[in-house]
């Protein structure tokens, strides 16, 4: 059953590419697949949703072009002036989306890895107390590291928060 115009179809595809809310993406896919004559059961199976949910999504879209689920938001807790300042700030600054789990980009994860390499790997602790003391010993020694020592340089190179964007030129320090 074709009920979308070519323009609507193109607009929905573009919105799907830009949308971050996967619930909205599922609704868009349901509408587009129904427009291609897919059965409700086939769409439900492909999207791993119930047939009732697919029927509801399509019905709501036909009635009022609704794609956003209700009740999923929250009340704004900022004053009008704060909201305005935040919006201005976001217009002037670029923030990059990070995947939900990106340990290589999180300095604490790199510190944990270095700690495991120094304290845990290839070491057998007969008693838990010995293990605990080794861990605490590692962390208590960190503040006293001499930045020019081998250990201090290793710490700086392994647990730093200095990144560059993918495909950006490498900057050499002067």
Secondary structure, DSSP 8 states (H G I E B T S, - for coil): -----HHHHHHHHHHHHH---HHHHHHHHHHHHHHTT--HHHHHHHHT--HHHHHHHHHHHHHH---S-TT------S-HHHHHHHHHHHHHS------S--GGG-HHHHHHHHHIIIIITT---SSHHHHHHHHHHHHHHHTT--TTSHHHHHHHHHS------TT-------
